[in-house]
């Protein structure tokens, strides 16, 4: 399975994620939904935020040029929101999965889908 098919078959097909991406912890973009312009610099900033999320408190989470208010996170999960839409990011061993949801989808639905894929990738050592 290619990285693109993880986006289409695991994230988007669930109906719980409208846009998705998988990026390396080095900031490289491995796969991304059509017409979602995630930049390597944005991915690198997010990867660094797993170690030090304080950088997101002032600047928020920026993905594809869209800014989300940083809600919180851990060393494995980052969450952001913009009105009724949001972003859920999960770190795996070598990558991060970025899921975007929009109303009427709610955060728990997106989070479950993104985290399940993250758990799977960790189990196969990605």
N, CA, C and O atoms as CSV, one atom per row, in Angstrom:
chain,resi,resn,atom,element,x,y,z
A,1,UNK,N,N,0.844,-1.175,0.000
A,1,UNK,CA,C,0.000,0.000,0.000
A,1,UNK,C,C,0.894,1.245,0.000
A,1,UNK,O,O,1.830,1.347,0.793
A,2,UNK,N,N,0.599,2.169,-0.881
A,2,UNK,CA,C,1.380,3.401,-0.923
A,2,UNK,C,C,0.896,4.360,0.163
A,2,UNK,O,O,-0.185,4.186,0.724
A,3,UNK,N,N,1.707,5.369,0.449
A,3,UNK,CA,C,1.309,6.357,1.459
A,3,UNK,C,C,0.034,7.071,1.042
A,3,UNK,O,O,-0.798,7.397,1.889
A,4,UNK,N,N,-0.132,7.322,-0.264
A,4,UNK,CA,C,-1.354,7.978,-0.751
A,4,UNK,C,C,-2.597,7.166,-0.417
A,4,UNK,O,O,-3.638,7.729,-0.080
A,5,UNK,N,N,-2.490,5.846,-0.509
A,5,UNK,CA,C,-3.665,5.025,-0.221
A,5,UNK,C,C,-3.998,5.020,1.269
A,5,UNK,O,O,-5.155,4.803,1.629
A,6,UNK,N,N,-3.023,5.253,2.143
A,6,UNK,CA,C,-3.350,5.414,3.565
A,6,UNK,C,C,-4.241,6.641,3.751
A,6,UNK,O,O,-5.179,6.621,4.548
A,7,UNK,N,N,-3.941,7.707,3.007
A,7,UNK,CA,C,-4.765,8.919,3.087
A,7,UNK,C,C,-6.170,8.623,2.570
A,7,UNK,O,O,-7.156,8.887,3.259
A,8,UNK,N,N,-6.263,8.077,1.360
A,8,UNK,CA,C,-7.580,7.868,0.754
A,8,UNK,C,C,-8.371,6.739,1.408
A,8,UNK,O,O,-9.567,6.894,1.658
A,9,UNK,N,N,-7.726,5.606,1.690
A,9,UNK,CA,C,-8.447,4.428,2.176
A,9,UNK,C,C,-8.661,4.402,3.687
A,9,UNK,O,O,-9.664,3.863,4.155
A,10,UNK,N,N,-7.745,4.968,4.447
A,10,UNK,CA,C,-7.847,4.901,5.905
A,10,UNK,C,C,-8.427,6.178,6.521
A,10,UNK,O,O,-9.218,6.110,7.461
A,11,UNK,N,N,-8.040,7.327,5.997
A,11,UNK,CA,C,-8.512,8.587,6.580
A,11,UNK,C,C,-9.773,9.101,5.893
A,11,UNK,O,O,-10.827,9.200,6.522
A,12,UNK,N,N,-9.671,9.423,4.625
A,12,UNK,CA,C,-10.792,10.044,3.917
A,12,UNK,C,C,-11.992,9.111,3.783
A,12,UNK,O,O,-13.131,9.551,3.941
A,13,UNK,N,N,-11.762,7.847,3.500
A,13,UNK,CA,C,-12.861,6.892,3.316
A,13,UNK,C,C,-13.672,6.691,4.590
A,13,UNK,O,O,-14.816,6.241,4.527
A,14,UNK,N,N,-13.100,7.013,5.735
A,14,UNK,CA,C,-13.820,6.860,6.999
A,14,UNK,C,C,-14.980,7.838,7.113
A,14,UNK,O,O,-15.941,7.584,7.840
A,15,UNK,N,N,-14.894,8.960,6.395
A,15,UNK,CA,C,-15.901,10.007,6.534
A,15,UNK,C,C,-15.666,10.912,7.721
A,15,UNK,O,O,-16.387,11.892,7.910
A,16,UNK,N,N,-14.659,10.594,8.527
A,16,UNK,CA,C,-14.354,11.365,9.737
A,16,UNK,C,C,-13.235,12.380,9.526
A,16,UNK,O,O,-12.961,13.199,10.402
A,17,UNK,N,N,-12.599,12.325,8.378
A,17,UNK,CA,C,-11.475,13.204,8.060
A,17,UNK,C,C,-11.706,13.737,6.643
A,17,UNK,O,O,-11.858,12.956,5.704
A,18,UNK,N,N,-11.733,15.068,6.486
A,18,UNK,CA,C,-11.960,15.643,5.156
A,18,UNK,C,C,-10.662,15.822,4.372
A,18,UNK,O,O,-10.664,15.756,3.142
A,19,UNK,N,N,-9.555,16.049,5.078
A,19,UNK,CA,C,-8.242,16.195,4.447
A,19,UNK,C,C,-7.225,15.503,5.335
A,19,UNK,O,O,-7.378,15.462,6.556
A,20,UNK,N,N,-6.192,14.961,4.720
A,20,UNK,CA,C,-5.191,14.268,5.515
A,20,UNK,C,C,-3.816,14.348,4.890
A,20,UNK,O,O,-3.659,14.617,3.700
A,21,UNK,N,N,-2.822,14.106,5.735
A,21,UNK,CA,C,-1.438,14.083,5.269
A,21,UNK,C,C,-0.620,13.171,6.167
A,21,UNK,O,O,-0.943,12.962,7.336
A,22,UNK,N,N,0.438,12.638,5.593
A,22,UNK,CA,C,1.435,11.902,6.359
A,22,UNK,C,C,2.775,12.552,6.034
A,22,UNK,O,O,3.165,12.653,4.871
A,23,UNK,N,N,3.464,12.986,7.068
A,23,UNK,CA,C,4.745,13.675,6.908
A,23,UNK,C,C,5.785,13.002,7.784
A,23,UNK,O,O,5.474,12.490,8.859
A,24,UNK,N,N,7.017,13.009,7.313
A,24,UNK,CA,C,8.120,12.493,8.114
A,24,UNK,C,C,8.430,13.446,9.253
A,24,UNK,O,O,8.103,14.630,9.181
A,25,UNK,N,N,9.056,12.939,10.298
A,25,UNK,CA,C,9.435,13.783,11.429
A,25,UNK,C,C,10.565,14.740,11.073
A,25,UNK,O,O,10.940,15.593,11.877
A,26,UNK,N,N,11.109,14.595,9.860
A,26,UNK,CA,C,12.113,15.535,9.365
A,26,UNK,C,C,11.471,16.678,8.576
A,26,UNK,O,O,12.176,17.545,8.058
A,27,UNK,N,N,10.136,16.684,8.484
A,27,UNK,CA,C,9.422,17.728,7.758
A,27,UNK,C,C,9.073,17.360,6.327
A,27,UNK,O,O,8.368,18.114,5.657
A,28,UNK,N,N,9.545,16.229,5.847
A,28,UNK,CA,C,9.225,15.827,4.473
A,28,UNK,C,C,7.749,15.417,4.374
A,28,UNK,O,O,7.202,14.803,5.290
A,29,UNK,N,N,7.127,15.763,3.262
A,29,UNK,CA,C,5.719,15.423,3.035
A,29,UNK,C,C,5.678,14.126,2.235
A,29,UNK,O,O,6.132,14.076,1.092
A,30,UNK,N,N,5.129,13.074,2.848
A,30,UNK,CA,C,5.088,11.753,2.205
A,30,UNK,C,C,3.846,11.586,1.338
A,30,UNK,O,O,3.922,11.037,0.238
A,31,UNK,N,N,2.705,12.057,1.831
A,31,UNK,CA,C,1.445,11.949,1.087
A,31,UNK,C,C,0.502,13.010,1.630
A,31,UNK,O,O,0.529,13.336,2.817
A,32,UNK,N,N,-0.334,13.542,0.745
A,32,UNK,CA,C,-1.259,14.594,1.158
A,32,UNK,C,C,-2.503,14.545,0.280
A,32,UNK,O,O,-2.431,14.175,-0.892
A,33,UNK,N,N,-3.641,14.919,0.851
A,33,UNK,CA,C,-4.889,14.993,0.096
A,33,UNK,C,C,-4.747,15.957,-1.068
A,33,UNK,O,O,-3.957,16.900,-1.020
A,34,UNK,N,N,-5.522,15.708,-2.112
A,34,UNK,CA,C,-5.531,16.600,-3.273
A,34,UNK,C,C,-5.876,18.020,-2.852
A,34,UNK,O,O,-6.764,18.240,-2.028
A,35,UNK,N,N,-5.176,18.962,-3.418
A,35,UNK,CA,C,-5.431,20.402,-3.222
A,35,UNK,C,C,-5.237,20.873,-1.784
A,35,UNK,O,O,-5.813,21.890,-1.395
A,36,UNK,N,N,-4.450,20.169,-0.993
A,36,UNK,CA,C,-4.148,20.615,0.371
A,36,UNK,C,C,-2.655,20.879,0.412
A,36,UNK,O,O,-1.860,19.941,0.476
A,37,UNK,N,N,-2.267,22.138,0.375
A,37,UNK,CA,C,-0.878,22.518,0.174
A,37,UNK,C,C,-0.024,22.579,1.424
A,37,UNK,O,O,0.459,23.649,1.795
A,38,UNK,N,N,0.165,21.455,2.071
A,38,UNK,CA,C,1.031,21.421,3.248
A,38,UNK,C,C,2.480,21.637,2.819
A,38,UNK,O,O,2.964,21.009,1.877
A,39,UNK,N,N,3.152,22.525,3.519
A,39,UNK,CA,C,4.543,22.858,3.215
A,39,UNK,C,C,5.487,22.134,4.172
A,39,UNK,O,O,5.141,21.873,5.324
A,40,UNK,N,N,6.673,21.817,3.684
A,40,UNK,CA,C,7.670,21.119,4.505
A,40,UNK,C,C,8.021,21.927,5.752
A,40,UNK,O,O,8.231,21.343,6.815
A,41,UNK,N,N,8.089,23.248,5.649
A,41,UNK,CA,C,8.418,24.079,6.816
A,41,UNK,C,C,7.337,23.978,7.889
A,41,UNK,O,O,7.639,23.983,9.082
A,42,UNK,N,N,6.076,23.886,7.462
A,42,UNK,CA,C,4.979,23.702,8.430
A,42,UNK,C,C,5.101,22.352,9.116
A,42,UNK,O,O,4.940,22.242,10.332
A,43,UNK,N,N,5.388,21.322,8.320
A,43,UNK,CA,C,5.534,19.973,8.877
A,43,UNK,C,C,6.703,19.916,9.857
A,43,UNK,O,O,6.603,19.274,10.903
A,44,UNK,N,N,7.799,20.574,9.530
A,44,UNK,CA,C,8.967,20.581,10.415
A,44,UNK,C,C,8.633,21.260,11.743
A,44,UNK,O,O,9.035,20.783,12.805
A,45,UNK,N,N,7.900,22.368,11.685
A,45,UNK,CA,C,7.508,23.079,12.912
A,45,UNK,C,C,6.621,22.191,13.783
A,45,UNK,O,O,6.763,22.171,15.005
A,46,UNK,N,N,5.711,21.461,13.153
A,46,UNK,CA,C,4.844,20.549,13.908
A,46,UNK,C,C,5.648,19.415,14.533
A,46,UNK,O,O,5.426,19.056,15.689
A,47,UNK,N,N,6.579,18.854,13.770
A,47,UNK,CA,C,7.419,17.771,14.306
A,47,UNK,C,C,8.195,18.260,15.522
A,47,UNK,O,O,8.308,17.542,16.516
A,48,UNK,N,N,8.727,19.467,15.452
A,48,UNK,CA,C,9.466,20.029,16.590
A,48,UNK,C,C,8.561,20.288,17.779
A,48,UNK,O,O,9.002,20.213,18.926
A,49,UNK,N,N,7.290,20.593,17.514
A,49,UNK,CA,C,6.352,20.915,18.590
A,49,UNK,C,C,6.022,19.712,19.468
A,49,UNK,O,O,5.563,19.882,20.598
A,50,UNK,N,N,6.246,18.509,18.970
A,50,UNK,CA,C,6.036,17.341,19.835
A,50,UNK,C,C,7.024,17.357,20.998
A,50,UNK,O,O,6.717,16.862,22.082
A,51,UNK,N,N,8.204,17.922,20.776
A,51,UNK,CA,C,9.211,18.031,21.841
A,51,UNK,C,C,8.983,19.269,22.697
A,51,UNK,O,O,9.200,19.242,23.908
A,52,UNK,N,N,8.538,20.366,22.056
A,52,UNK,CA,C,8.344,21.634,22.758
A,52,UNK,C,C,7.112,22.341,22.195
A,52,UNK,O,O,7.236,23.170,21.294
A,53,UNK,N,N,5.919,22.021,22.721
A,53,UNK,CA,C,4.696,22.610,22.176
A,53,UNK,C,C,4.525,24.094,22.493
A,53,UNK,O,O,3.584,24.717,22.002
A,54,UNK,N,N,5.405,24.666,23.294
A,54,UNK,CA,C,5.258,26.081,23.654
A,54,UNK,C,C,5.309,26.989,22.426
A,54,UNK,O,O,4.749,28.085,22.454
A,55,UNK,N,N,5.966,26.558,21.355
A,55,UNK,CA,C,6.028,27.373,20.143
A,55,UNK,C,C,4.651,27.544,19.497
A,55,UNK,O,O,4.434,28.478,18.725
A,56,UNK,N,N,3.728,26.639,19.815
A,56,UNK,CA,C,2.388,26.710,19.238
A,56,UNK,C,C,1.438,27.577,20.062
A,56,UNK,O,O,0.381,27.970,19.569
A,57,UNK,N,N,1.800,27.879,21.307
A,57,UNK,CA,C,0.912,28.675,22.162
A,57,UNK,C,C,0.691,30.068,21.586
A,57,UNK,O,O,-0.427,30.580,21.636
A,58,UNK,N,N,1.715,30.678,21.051
A,58,UNK,CA,C,1.594,32.026,20.495
A,58,UNK,C,C,1.225,32.007,19.013
A,58,UNK,O,O,0.371,32.777,18.574
A,59,UNK,N,N,1.858,31.139,18.254
A,59,UNK,CA,C,1.676,31.145,16.806
A,59,UNK,C,C,0.583,30.240,16.286
A,59,UNK,O,O,0.228,30.316,15.109
A,60,UNK,N,N,0.039,29.381,17.140
A,60,UNK,CA,C,-0.968,28.433,16.700
A,60,UNK,C,C,-0.382,27.338,15.829
A,60,UNK,O,O,0.829,27.258,15.625
A,61,UNK,N,N,-1.256,26.509,15.328
A,61,UNK,CA,C,-0.881,25.444,14.403
A,61,UNK,C,C,-1.208,25.942,12.999
A,61,UNK,O,O,-2.346,26.320,12.722
A,62,UNK,N,N,-0.228,25.943,12.128
A,62,UNK,CA,C,-0.446,26.369,10.746
A,62,UNK,C,C,-0.238,25.158,9.837
A,62,UNK,O,O,0.828,24.543,9.817
A,63,UNK,N,N,-1.291,24.839,9.087
A,63,UNK,CA,C,-1.250,23.724,8.143
A,63,UNK,C,C,-1.844,24.209,6.831
A,63,UNK,O,O,-2.971,24.702,6.797
A,64,UNK,N,N,-1.094,24.068,5.762
A,64,UNK,CA,C,-1.514,24.513,4.426
A,64,UNK,C,C,-1.893,25.994,4.443
A,64,UNK,O,O,-2.826,26.418,3.761
A,65,UNK,N,N,-1.162,26.760,5.224
A,65,UNK,CA,C,-1.384,28.194,5.304
A,65,UNK,C,C,-2.556,28.609,6.167
A,65,UNK,O,O,-2.791,29.805,6.338
A,66,UNK,N,N,-3.299,27.664,6.718
A,66,UNK,CA,C,-4.452,27.958,7.567
A,66,UNK,C,C,-4.041,27.851,9.036
A,66,UNK,O,O,-3.423,26.870,9.451
A,67,UNK,N,N,-4.395,28.873,9.812
A,67,UNK,CA,C,-3.994,28.911,11.216
A,67,UNK,C,C,-5.128,28.404,12.106
A,67,UNK,O,O,-6.284,28.805,11.966
A,68,UNK,N,N,-4.760,27.511,13.025
A,68,UNK,CA,C,-5.678,26.946,14.002
A,68,UNK,C,C,-5.200,27.325,15.398
A,68,UNK,O,O,-3.997,27.357,15.658
A,69,UNK,N,N,-6.130,27.608,16.285
A,69,UNK,CA,C,-5.768,27.871,17.673
A,69,UNK,C,C,-5.272,26.555,18.287
A,69,UNK,O,O,-5.924,25.518,18.162
A,70,UNK,N,N,-4.131,26.611,18.940
A,70,UNK,CA,C,-3.562,25.426,19.585
A,70,UNK,C,C,-4.349,25.135,20.853
A,70,UNK,O,O,-4.381,25.950,21.775
A,71,UNK,N,N,-4.986,23.965,20.895
A,71,UNK,CA,C,-5.780,23.577,22.061
A,71,UNK,C,C,-4.956,22.856,23.117
A,71,UNK,O,O,-5.247,22.935,24.311
A,72,UNK,N,N,-3.935,22.158,22.666
A,72,UNK,CA,C,-3.106,21.414,23.599
A,72,UNK,C,C,-2.500,20.210,22.927
A,72,UNK,O,O,-2.746,19.932,21.753
A,73,UNK,N,N,-1.707,19.506,23.696
A,73,UNK,CA,C,-1.072,18.341,23.137
A,73,UNK,C,C,-0.174,17.642,24.127
A,73,UNK,O,O,-0.020,18.045,25.280
A,74,UNK,N,N,0.410,16.580,23.623
A,74,UNK,CA,C,1.343,15.770,24.402
A,74,UNK,C,C,2.563,15.533,23.515
A,74,UNK,O,O,2.725,16.178,22.479
A,75,UNK,N,N,3.412,14.606,23.933
A,75,UNK,CA,C,4.553,14.271,23.081
A,75,UNK,C,C,4.151,13.363,21.920
A,75,UNK,O,O,5.000,12.973,21.118
A,76,UNK,N,N,2.854,13.022,21.822
A,76,UNK,CA,C,2.380,12.185,20.722
A,76,UNK,C,C,1.164,12.734,19.984
A,76,UNK,O,O,0.824,12.231,18.913
A,77,UNK,N,N,0.499,13.756,20.530
A,77,UNK,CA,C,-0.724,14.292,19.921
A,77,UNK,C,C,-0.731,15.812,20.020
A,77,UNK,O,O,-0.375,16.376,21.055
A,78,UNK,N,N,-1.143,16.481,18.923
A,78,UNK,CA,C,-1.345,17.926,18.909
A,78,UNK,C,C,-2.760,18.186,18.383
A,78,UNK,O,O,-3.217,17.521,17.453
A,79,UNK,N,N,-3.455,19.171,18.994
A,79,UNK,CA,C,-4.826,19.468,18.599
A,79,UNK,C,C,-5.006,20.962,18.364
A,79,UNK,O,O,-4.489,21.790,19.114
A,80,UNK,N,N,-5.752,21.291,17.306
A,80,UNK,CA,C,-6.036,22.686,17.011
A,80,UNK,C,C,-7.448,22.851,16.513
A,80,UNK,O,O,-8.069,21.898,16.042
A,81,UNK,N,N,-7.968,24.095,16.620
A,81,UNK,CA,C,-9.355,24.360,16.240
A,81,UNK,C,C,-9.465,25.744,15.616
A,81,UNK,O,O,-8.754,26.675,15.995
A,82,UNK,N,N,-10.369,25.855,14.654
A,82,UNK,CA,C,-10.707,27.139,14.035
A,82,UNK,C,C,-12.206,27.114,13.790
A,82,UNK,O,O,-12.677,26.456,12.863
A,83,UNK,N,N,-12.952,27.827,14.615
A,83,UNK,CA,C,-14.415,27.817,14.585
A,83,UNK,C,C,-14.900,26.381,14.743
A,83,UNK,O,O,-14.546,25.727,15.723
A,84,UNK,N,N,-15.701,25.870,13.805
A,84,UNK,CA,C,-16.232,24.505,13.935
A,84,UNK,C,C,-15.320,23.466,13.280
A,84,UNK,O,O,-15.673,22.288,13.225
A,85,UNK,N,N,-14.159,23.882,12.785
A,85,UNK,CA,C,-13.230,22.978,12.109
A,85,UNK,C,C,-12.001,22.762,12.987
A,85,UNK,O,O,-11.754,23.520,13.925
A,86,UNK,N,N,-11.245,21.735,12.676
A,86,UNK,CA,C,-10.063,21.495,13.491
A,86,UNK,C,C,-9.062,20.570,12.845
A,86,UNK,O,O,-9.236,20.088,11.726
A,87,UNK,N,N,-8.015,20.346,13.597
A,87,UNK,CA,C,-6.877,19.559,13.136
A,87,UNK,C,C,-6.456,18.626,14.271
A,87,UNK,O,O,-6.450,19.020,15.437
A,88,UNK,N,N,-6.109,17.401,13.925
A,88,UNK,CA,C,-5.643,16.430,14.918
A,88,UNK,C,C,-4.394,15.780,14.338
A,88,UNK,O,O,-4.426,15.241,13.232
A,89,UNK,N,N,-3.300,15.832,15.080
A,89,UNK,CA,C,-2.009,15.359,14.590
A,89,UNK,C,C,-1.460,14.314,15.557
A,89,UNK,O,O,-1.402,14.539,16.766
A,90,UNK,N,N,-1.063,13.182,15.015
A,90,UNK,CA,C,-0.542,12.081,15.823
A,90,UNK,C,C,0.862,11.733,15.348
A,90,UNK,O,O,1.118,11.612,14.149
A,91,UNK,N,N,1.755,11.577,16.297
A,91,UNK,CA,C,3.135,11.184,16.003
A,91,UNK,C,C,3.262,9.666,16.073
A,91,UNK,O,O,2.747,9.025,16.989
A,92,UNK,N,N,3.964,9.103,15.081
A,92,UNK,CA,C,4.294,7.680,15.113
A,92,UNK,C,C,5.806,7.579,15.337
A,92,UNK,O,O,6.434,8.561,15.733
A,93,UNK,N,N,6.384,6.432,15.094
A,93,UNK,CA,C,7.824,6.257,15.309
A,93,UNK,C,C,8.659,7.113,14.354
A,93,UNK,O,O,9.703,7.636,14.744
A,94,UNK,N,N,8.204,7.258,13.101
A,94,UNK,CA,C,8.997,7.958,12.087
A,94,UNK,C,C,8.226,9.049,11.357
A,94,UNK,O,O,8.791,9.743,10.511
A,95,UNK,N,N,6.950,9.209,11.669
A,95,UNK,CA,C,6.113,10.131,10.898
A,95,UNK,C,C,5.065,10.777,11.790
A,95,UNK,O,O,4.983,10.512,12.990
A,96,UNK,N,N,4.268,11.631,11.164
A,96,UNK,CA,C,3.085,12.169,11.832
A,96,UNK,C,C,1.939,12.143,10.834
A,96,UNK,O,O,2.124,12.331,9.632
A,97,UNK,N,N,0.764,11.908,11.366
A,97,UNK,CA,C,-0.456,11.868,10.576
A,97,UNK,C,C,-1.249,13.110,10.934
A,97,UNK,O,O,-1.489,13.387,12.109
A,98,UNK,N,N,-1.655,13.858,9.918
A,98,UNK,CA,C,-2.401,15.088,10.126
A,98,UNK,C,C,-3.800,14.885,9.557
A,98,UNK,O,O,-3.961,14.591,8.372
A,99,UNK,N,N,-4.799,15.044,10.403
A,99,UNK,CA,C,-6.181,14.923,9.964
A,99,UNK,C,C,-6.920,16.234,10.160
A,99,UNK,O,O,-6.785,16.881,11.198
A,100,UNK,N,N,-7.701,16.625,9.161
A,100,UNK,CA,C,-8.498,17.853,9.209
A,100,UNK,C,C,-9.970,17.465,9.191
A,100,UNK,O,O,-10.381,16.620,8.395
A,101,UNK,N,N,-10.761,18.073,10.059
A,101,UNK,CA,C,-12.201,17.820,10.058
A,101,UNK,C,C,-12.943,19.147,9.985
A,101,UNK,O,O,-12.454,20.180,10.442
A,102,UNK,N,N,-14.136,19.093,9.398
A,102,UNK,CA,C,-14.985,20.273,9.271
A,102,UNK,C,C,-16.408,19.893,9.673
A,102,UNK,O,O,-16.829,18.746,9.518
A,103,UNK,N,N,-17.123,20.856,10.180
A,103,UNK,CA,C,-18.508,20.670,10.576
A,103,UNK,C,C,-19.283,19.991,9.442
A,103,UNK,O,O,-19.169,20.452,8.306
A,104,UNK,N,N,-20.049,18.945,9.668
A,104,UNK,CA,C,-20.607,18.489,10.931
A,104,UNK,C,C,-19.758,17.461,11.681
A,104,UNK,O,O,-20.153,17.012,12.757
A,105,UNK,N,N,-18.600,17.080,11.136
A,105,UNK,CA,C,-17.713,16.141,11.836
A,105,UNK,C,C,-17.175,16.837,13.087
A,105,UNK,O,O,-16.846,18.022,13.054
A,106,UNK,N,N,-17.092,16.105,14.163
A,106,UNK,CA,C,-16.584,16.637,15.437
A,106,UNK,C,C,-15.215,16.033,15.747
A,106,UNK,O,O,-14.820,15.007,15.193
A,107,UNK,N,N,-14.515,16.703,16.643
A,107,UNK,CA,C,-13.151,16.297,16.982
A,107,UNK,C,C,-13.015,14.825,17.368
A,107,UNK,O,O,-12.119,14.156,16.852
A,108,UNK,N,N,-13.861,14.291,18.250
A,108,UNK,CA,C,-13.645,12.886,18.642
A,108,UNK,C,C,-13.674,11.904,17.475
A,108,UNK,O,O,-12.959,10.902,17.491
A,109,UNK,N,N,-14.487,12.181,16.472
A,109,UNK,CA,C,-14.552,11.291,15.311
A,109,UNK,C,C,-13.226,11.314,14.549
A,109,UNK,O,O,-12.672,10.267,14.214
A,110,UNK,N,N,-12.734,12.505,14.286
A,110,UNK,CA,C,-11.457,12.649,13.575
A,110,UNK,C,C,-10.321,12.058,14.404
A,110,UNK,O,O,-9.475,11.330,13.886
A,111,UNK,N,N,-10.311,12.379,15.691
A,111,UNK,CA,C,-9.232,11.908,16.568
A,111,UNK,C,C,-9.154,10.385,16.577
A,111,UNK,O,O,-8.063,9.820,16.498
A,112,UNK,N,N,-10.290,9.723,16.672
A,112,UNK,CA,C,-10.307,8.262,16.705
A,112,UNK,C,C,-9.719,7.688,15.418
A,112,UNK,O,O,-8.912,6.759,15.460
A,113,UNK,N,N,-10.120,8.235,14.286
A,113,UNK,CA,C,-9.635,7.736,12.994
A,113,UNK,C,C,-8.131,7.958,12.845
A,113,UNK,O,O,-7.406,7.045,12.449
A,114,UNK,N,N,-7.664,9.153,13.157
A,114,UNK,CA,C,-6.235,9.472,13.020
A,114,UNK,C,C,-5.411,8.643,14.002
A,114,UNK,O,O,-4.360,8.117,13.636
A,115,UNK,N,N,-5.875,8.524,15.236
A,115,UNK,CA,C,-5.120,7.765,16.240
A,115,UNK,C,C,-5.101,6.276,15.930
A,115,UNK,O,O,-4.105,5.605,16.198
A,116,UNK,N,N,-6.184,5.750,15.372
A,116,UNK,CA,C,-6.174,4.331,14.988
A,116,UNK,C,C,-5.137,4.062,13.910
A,116,UNK,O,O,-4.422,3.062,13.975
A,117,UNK,N,N,-5.048,4.941,12.918
A,117,UNK,CA,C,-4.016,4.776,11.887
A,117,UNK,C,C,-2.628,4.929,12.506
A,117,UNK,O,O,-1.705,4.194,12.156
A,118,UNK,N,N,-2.482,5.877,13.419
A,118,UNK,CA,C,-1.205,6.052,14.113
A,118,UNK,C,C,-0.798,4.813,14.884
A,118,UNK,O,O,0.363,4.407,14.849
A,119,UNK,N,N,-1.754,4.207,15.583
A,119,UNK,CA,C,-1.466,2.976,16.331
A,119,UNK,C,C,-1.031,1.860,15.397
A,119,UNK,O,O,-0.106,1.107,15.700
A,120,UNK,N,N,-1.709,1.760,14.251
A,120,UNK,CA,C,-1.332,0.725,13.279
A,120,UNK,C,C,0.093,0.961,12.772
A,120,UNK,O,O,0.905,0.036,12.749
A,121,UNK,N,N,0.393,2.184,12.372
A,121,UNK,CA,C,1.744,2.467,11.854
A,121,UNK,C,C,2.824,2.213,12.905
A,121,UNK,O,O,3.909,1.732,12.578
A,122,UNK,N,N,2.530,2.532,14.155
A,122,UNK,CA,C,3.498,2.222,15.223
A,122,UNK,C,C,3.680,0.714,15.349
A,122,UNK,O,O,4.795,0.244,15.577
A,123,UNK,N,N,2.603,-0.046,15.205
A,123,UNK,CA,C,2.686,-1.500,15.357
A,123,UNK,C,C,3.527,-2.152,14.271
A,123,UNK,O,O,4.076,-3.235,14.474
A,124,UNK,N,N,3.634,-1.490,13.102
A,124,UNK,CA,C,4.470,-2.023,12.019
A,124,UNK,C,C,5.784,-1.216,11.904
A,124,UNK,O,O,6.459,-1.238,10.875
A,125,UNK,N,N,6.112,-0.515,12.984
A,125,UNK,CA,C,7.375,0.186,13.159
A,125,UNK,C,C,7.594,1.374,12.218
A,125,UNK,O,O,8.719,1.633,11.790
A,126,UNK,N,N,6.525,2.086,11.904
A,126,UNK,CA,C,6.637,3.352,11.169
A,126,UNK,C,C,6.381,4.460,12.129
A,126,UNK,O,O,6.418,5.629,11.746
